[in-house]
């Protein structure tokens, strides 16, 4: 999470990460990774009333912060709950850059290309 915030928004803060890693119920339980699943028909983009989110070739979305009004309709439409918000109320959405997997010290995260049939 820190690698994501440092590389993508020049901050060292868990709040500024587009990926969220947390336990599913205590220190000894499994971890959950909450991140954009790169939908091919992203409900977040369909829900965006201003066109700030547009589908990206290959899945996921491109975010245009100049068009965003901070309504949070995208987050309500996101099934895995993968849209996080920065301190100003704008969405942080994973761009699938791979920096989280590169810096994961336990090799838990991996960025792979999935072929859609």
MDAnalysis code that builds the backbone (N, CA, C; Angstrom):
import MDAnalysis as mda
import numpy as np

u = mda.Universe.empty(351, n_residues=117, atom_resindex=np.repeat(np.arange(117), 3), trajectory=True)
u.add_TopologyAttr("name", ["N", "CA", "C"] * 117)
u.add_TopologyAttr("resid", np.arange(1, 118))
u.add_TopologyAttr("resname", ["UNK", "UNK", "UNK", "UNK", "UNK", "UNK", "UNK", "UNK", "UNK", "UNK", "UNK", "UNK", "UNK", "UNK", "UNK", "UNK", "UNK", "UNK", "UNK", "UNK", "UNK", "UNK", "UNK", "UNK", "UNK", "UNK", "UNK", "UNK", "UNK", "UNK", "UNK", "UNK", "UNK", "UNK", "UNK", "UNK", "UNK", "UNK", "UNK", "UNK", "UNK", "UNK", "UNK", "UNK", "UNK", "UNK", "UNK", "UNK", "UNK", "UNK", "UNK", "UNK", "UNK", "UNK", "UNK", "UNK", "UNK", "UNK", "UNK", "UNK", "UNK", "UNK", "UNK", "UNK", "UNK", "UNK", "UNK", "UNK", "UNK", "UNK", "UNK", "UNK", "UNK", "UNK", "UNK", "UNK", "UNK", "UNK", "UNK", "UNK", "UNK", "UNK", "UNK", "UNK", "UNK", "UNK", "UNK", "UNK", "UNK", "UNK", "UNK", "UNK", "UNK", "UNK", "UNK", "UNK", "UNK", "UNK", "UNK", "UNK", "UNK", "UNK", "UNK", "UNK", "UNK", "UNK", "UNK", "UNK", "UNK", "UNK", "UNK", "UNK", "UNK", "UNK", "UNK", "UNK", "UNK"])
u.atoms.positions = np.array([
    [0.830, -1.186, 0.000],
    [0.000, 0.000, 0.000],
    [0.876, 1.252, 0.000],
    [1.947, 1.218, 0.767],
    [2.839, 2.372, 0.806],
    [3.559, 2.573, -0.520],
    [3.925, 1.489, -1.175],
    [4.579, 1.612, -2.483],
    [3.632, 2.266, -3.479],
    [2.368, 1.881, -3.442],
    [1.366, 2.461, -4.343],
    [1.253, 3.966, -4.127],
    [1.108, 4.368, -2.887],
    [0.934, 5.801, -2.619],
    [2.202, 6.588, -2.952],
    [3.360, 6.012, -2.694],
    [4.621, 6.714, -2.939],
    [4.866, 6.916, -4.431],
    [4.664, 5.873, -5.200],
    [4.950, 5.951, -6.631],
    [3.871, 6.716, -7.392],
    [2.620, 6.526, -7.042],
    [1.526, 7.088, -7.839],
    [1.062, 8.470, -7.426],
    [1.166, 8.821, -6.159],
    [0.713, 10.156, -5.749],
    [1.747, 10.905, -4.916],
    [2.983, 10.382, -4.894],
    [4.087, 11.029, -4.192],
    [3.767, 11.312, -2.720],
    [3.208, 10.316, -2.068],
    [2.841, 10.404, -0.662],
    [3.222, 9.073, -0.012],
    [3.506, 9.106, 1.247],
    [3.763, 7.860, 1.969],
    [2.662, 7.731, 3.013],
    [1.512, 7.283, 2.540],
    [0.338, 7.207, 3.396],
    [-0.558, 6.066, 2.938],
    [-1.078, 5.314, 3.878],
    [-2.011, 4.248, 3.542],
    [-3.302, 4.810, 2.965],
    [-3.660, 6.023, 3.344],
    [-4.877, 6.663, 2.851],
    [-4.794, 6.936, 1.353],
    [-3.600, 7.191, 0.851],
    [-3.419, 7.558, -0.546],
    [-3.119, 6.370, -1.457],
    [-3.457, 5.174, -1.025],
    [-3.203, 3.974, -1.813],
    [-4.461, 3.559, -2.574],
    [-4.277, 3.061, -3.787],
    [-5.402, 2.566, -4.587],
    [-5.667, 1.092, -4.311],
    [-4.870, 0.500, -3.444],
    [-5.042, -0.898, -3.056],
    [-5.193, -0.933, -1.539],
    [-6.031, -1.829, -1.061],
    [-6.258, -1.948, 0.376],
    [-6.014, -3.394, 0.778],
    [-5.164, -3.588, 1.759],
    [-4.885, -4.922, 2.276],
    [-5.239, -4.897, 3.752],
    [-6.113, -5.825, 4.151],
    [-6.530, -5.874, 5.553],
    [-6.838, -7.310, 5.944],
    [-6.921, -7.521, 7.217],
    [-7.248, -8.870, 7.683],
    [-8.743, -9.073, 7.581],
    [-9.126, -10.317, 7.479],
    [-10.547, -10.634, 7.383],
    [-11.148, -10.899, 8.753],
    [-10.439, -10.527, 9.815],
    [-10.994, -10.698, 11.148],
    [-9.969, -10.959, 12.229],
    [-8.931, -10.180, 12.316],
    [-7.943, -10.344, 13.376],
    [-6.551, -10.565, 12.824],
    [-5.572, -10.520, 13.715],
    [-4.179, -10.613, 13.299],
    [-3.796, -11.976, 12.735],
    [-4.447, -13.020, 13.166],
    [-4.077, -14.354, 12.710],
    [-4.976, -14.883, 11.599],
    [-5.845, -14.067, 11.087],
    [-6.736, -14.502, 10.015],
    [-6.125, -14.181, 8.654],
    [-6.800, -14.623, 7.626],
    [-6.324, -14.400, 6.256],
    [-6.398, -12.922, 5.886],
    [-5.618, -12.552, 4.901],
    [-5.634, -11.185, 4.402],
    [-6.572, -11.076, 3.210],
    [-7.193, -9.922, 3.070],
    [-8.025, -9.601, 1.923],
    [-7.332, -8.501, 1.139],
    [-7.293, -8.651, -0.155],
    [-6.725, -7.621, -1.020],
    [-7.874, -7.020, -1.801],
    [-8.112, -5.753, -1.577],
    [-9.211, -5.063, -2.238],
    [-8.599, -4.117, -3.263],
    [-8.823, -4.465, -4.526],
    [-8.212, -3.724, -5.621],
    [-9.123, -3.829, -6.840],
    [-9.019, -2.884, -7.735],
    [-9.797, -2.901, -8.979],
    [-9.578, -4.206, -9.716],
    [-10.655, -4.823, -10.139],
    [-10.596, -6.101, -10.846],
    [-10.559, -5.926, -12.362],
    [-10.422, -4.708, -12.827],
    [-10.299, -4.405, -14.262],
    [-11.455, -4.985, -15.068],
    [-12.656, -4.658, -14.667],
    [-13.859, -5.127, -15.369],
    [-13.809, -4.708, -16.838],
    [-14.300, -5.559, -17.709],
    [-14.338, -5.214, -19.132],
    [-15.522, -4.319, -19.476],
    [-16.548, -4.353, -18.652],
    [-17.684, -3.438, -18.776],
    [-17.873, -2.821, -17.392],
    [-16.999, -1.890, -17.014],
    [-16.953, -1.415, -15.636],
    [-18.211, -0.668, -15.187],
    [-18.880, -1.200, -14.147],
    [-20.068, -0.532, -13.629],
    [-19.762, 0.855, -13.063],
    [-18.539, 1.057, -12.594],
    [-18.174, 2.373, -12.056],
    [-18.217, 3.431, -13.159],
    [-17.756, 3.081, -14.352],
    [-17.776, 4.031, -15.476],
    [-19.204, 4.306, -15.919],
    [-20.043, 3.264, -15.932],
    [-21.449, 3.465, -16.310],
    [-22.168, 4.344, -15.300],
    [-21.775, 4.258, -14.023],
    [-22.448, 5.022, -12.969],
    [-21.978, 6.470, -12.890],
    [-20.841, 6.774, -13.481],
    [-20.273, 8.123, -13.383],
    [-21.090, 9.110, -14.218],
    [-21.739, 10.079, -13.563],
    [-22.600, 11.001, -14.296],
    [-21.841, 12.066, -15.100],
    [-20.554, 12.247, -14.815],
    [-19.805, 13.311, -15.480],
    [-18.860, 12.808, -16.560],
    [-18.728, 11.488, -16.699],
    [-17.803, 10.938, -17.677],
    [-16.354, 10.966, -17.228],
    [-16.125, 11.116, -15.923],
    [-14.759, 11.157, -15.404],
    [-14.078, 9.797, -15.479],
    [-14.860, 8.737, -15.531],
    [-14.321, 7.388, -15.677],
    [-14.726, 6.846, -17.040],
    [-13.753, 6.402, -17.800],
    [-14.038, 5.800, -19.103],
    [-13.371, 4.434, -19.163],
    [-14.024, 3.470, -19.796],
    [-13.430, 2.133, -19.895],
    [-12.089, 2.177, -20.621],
    [-11.151, 1.393, -20.102],
    [-9.809, 1.287, -20.684],
    [-9.739, 0.015, -21.522],
    [-9.059, 0.055, -22.655],
    [-8.856, -1.146, -23.467],
    [-8.219, -2.221, -22.602],
    [-8.782, -3.414, -22.621],
    [-8.250, -4.508, -21.829],
    [-8.847, -4.614, -20.442],
    [-9.695, -3.692, -20.065],
    [-10.349, -3.729, -18.762],
    [-9.894, -2.616, -17.841],
    [-10.751, -2.278, -16.896],
    [-10.460, -1.190, -15.972],
    [-10.934, 0.144, -16.517],
    [-10.512, 1.203, -15.866],
    [-10.957, 2.538, -16.255],
    [-9.805, 3.526, -16.274],
    [-10.017, 4.585, -16.998],
    [-9.132, 5.748, -16.988],
    [-9.889, 6.841, -16.255],
    [-9.225, 7.505, -15.310],
    [-9.852, 8.540, -14.492],
    [-9.381, 9.915, -14.937],
    [-10.343, 10.809, -15.215],
    [-10.050, 12.196, -15.557],
    [-10.521, 13.052, -14.388],
    [-9.574, 13.456, -13.535],
    [-9.947, 14.184, -12.311],
    [-10.588, 15.543, -12.602],
    [-10.323, 16.110, -13.766],
    [-10.911, 17.403, -14.105],
    [-12.424, 17.316, -14.330],
    [-12.915, 16.112, -14.641],
    [-14.354, 15.934, -14.862],
    [-15.093, 15.447, -13.616],
    [-14.357, 15.029, -12.596],
    [-14.973, 14.426, -11.405],
    [-15.551, 15.495, -10.484],
    [-16.796, 15.260, -10.029],
    [-17.409, 16.181, -9.069],
    [-17.461, 15.588, -7.660],
    [-16.845, 14.403, -7.459],
    [-16.770, 13.802, -6.130],
    [-18.064, 13.206, -5.620],
    [-18.980, 12.828, -6.503],
    [-20.300, 12.346, -6.081],
    [-20.271, 10.948, -5.447],
    [-19.229, 10.171, -5.702],
    [-19.044, 8.820, -5.164],
    [-19.985, 7.768, -5.762],
    [-20.664, 8.084, -6.856],
    [-21.522, 7.102, -7.532],
    [-20.693, 5.919, -8.025],
    [-19.454, 6.170, -8.393],
    [-18.574, 5.098, -8.864],
    [-18.337, 4.063, -7.772],
    [-18.097, 4.526, -6.562],
    [-17.846, 3.618, -5.441],
    [-19.079, 2.785, -5.107],
    [-20.231, 3.382, -5.214],
    [-21.466, 2.647, -4.944],
    [-21.696, 1.563, -5.993],
    [-21.225, 1.776, -7.205],
    [-21.419, 0.811, -8.288],
    [-20.347, -0.274, -8.317],
    [-19.223, -0.057, -7.657],
    [-18.096, -0.995, -7.701],
    [-18.375, -2.208, -6.816],
    [-18.546, -3.373, -7.436],
    [-18.911, -4.583, -6.704],
    [-17.867, -5.025, -5.674],
    [-16.560, -5.013, -5.998],
    [-15.598, -5.420, -4.971],
    [-15.261, -4.316, -3.965],
    [-15.843, -3.134, -4.133],
    [-15.545, -2.032, -3.208],
    [-14.121, -1.532, -3.339],
    [-13.616, -1.510, -4.560],
    [-12.210, -1.205, -4.802],
    [-11.916, 0.255, -5.089],
    [-12.902, 1.121, -4.990],
    [-12.643, 2.536, -5.226],
    [-12.460, 3.221, -3.880],
    [-11.274, 3.751, -3.699],
    [-10.916, 4.455, -2.474],
    [-10.911, 5.951, -2.786],
    [-10.874, 6.774, -1.754],
    [-10.908, 8.216, -1.972],
    [-9.754, 8.896, -1.262],
    [-9.189, 9.897, -1.933],
    [-8.113, 10.657, -1.314],
    [-8.694, 11.693, -0.360],
    [-7.845, 12.453, 0.232],
    [-8.276, 13.426, 1.247],
    [-9.163, 14.521, 0.689],
    [-9.078, 14.747, -0.606],
    [-9.916, 15.788, -1.212],
    [-11.253, 15.230, -1.711],
    [-11.452, 13.907, -1.552],
    [-12.714, 13.300, -1.958],
    [-12.736, 12.766, -3.374],
    [-11.585, 12.760, -4.046],
    [-11.518, 12.223, -5.403],
    [-11.150, 10.742, -5.361],
    [-11.653, 9.962, -6.305],
    [-11.377, 8.527, -6.283],
    [-9.929, 8.178, -6.590],
    [-9.467, 7.150, -5.906],
    [-8.175, 6.526, -6.196],
    [-8.503, 5.141, -6.742],
    [-8.155, 4.895, -7.975],
    [-8.482, 3.633, -8.619],
    [-7.197, 3.039, -9.183],
    [-6.980, 1.779, -8.908],
    [-5.776, 1.090, -9.368],
    [-5.640, 1.198, -10.883],
    [-4.440, 1.523, -11.323],
    [-4.143, 1.604, -12.753],
    [-3.421, 0.350, -13.242],
    [-3.233, -0.600, -12.350],
    [-2.567, -1.864, -12.659],
    [-1.141, -1.645, -13.142],
    [-0.442, -0.766, -12.438],
    [0.946, -0.451, -12.788],
    [1.905, -1.547, -12.321],
    [1.511, -2.327, -11.318],
    [2.335, -3.431, -10.841],
    [3.315, -3.080, -9.740],
    [3.339, -1.834, -9.305],
    [4.308, -1.446, -8.281],
    [4.050, -2.180, -6.956],
    [2.812, -2.485, -6.650],
    [2.511, -3.192, -5.399],
    [3.127, -4.585, -5.410],
    [3.025, -5.284, -6.544],
    [3.599, -6.629, -6.613],
    [5.126, -6.575, -6.637],
    [5.670, -5.550, -7.242],
    [7.133, -5.404, -7.303],
    [7.728, -5.209, -5.914],
    [7.040, -4.469, -5.060],
    [7.565, -4.155, -3.737],
    [7.006, -5.043, -2.630],
    [6.162, -6.013, -2.961],
    [5.599, -6.910, -1.946],
    [6.710, -7.803, -1.400],
    [7.037, -7.631, -0.140],
    [8.181, -8.340, 0.448],
    [7.933, -9.827, 0.665],
    [6.698, -10.268, 0.545],
    [6.384, -11.683, 0.763],
    [5.895, -12.383, -0.502],
    [5.996, -11.721, -1.650],
    [5.562, -12.285, -2.932],
    [4.117, -12.779, -2.896],
    [3.273, -12.050, -2.207],
    [1.851, -12.393, -2.118],
    [1.091, -11.814, -3.298],
    [1.490, -10.638, -3.755],
    [0.810, -9.974, -4.854],
    [1.508, -10.283, -6.174],
    [0.699, -10.472, -7.201],
    [1.237, -10.740, -8.525],
    [0.323, -10.078, -9.556],
    [0.917, -9.407, -10.517],
    [0.166, -8.804, -11.592],
    [0.298, -9.709, -12.812],
    [-0.826, -10.236, -13.260],
    [-0.794, -11.123, -14.418],
    [-1.823, -10.654, -15.449],
    [-1.546, -10.926, -16.685],
    [-2.479, -10.603, -17.751],
    [-3.405, -11.802, -17.946],
    [-4.680, -11.530, -17.933],
    [-5.682, -12.593, -18.085],
    [-6.327, -12.449, -19.448],
    [-6.322, -13.511, -20.197],
    [-6.960, -13.506, -21.510],
    [-8.450, -13.770, -21.325],
    [-9.264, -12.933, -21.933],
    [-10.709, -13.084, -21.855],
    [-11.175, -13.896, -23.058],
    [-11.959, -14.897, -22.791],
    [-12.450, -15.753, -23.879],
    [-13.644, -15.150, -24.568],
])
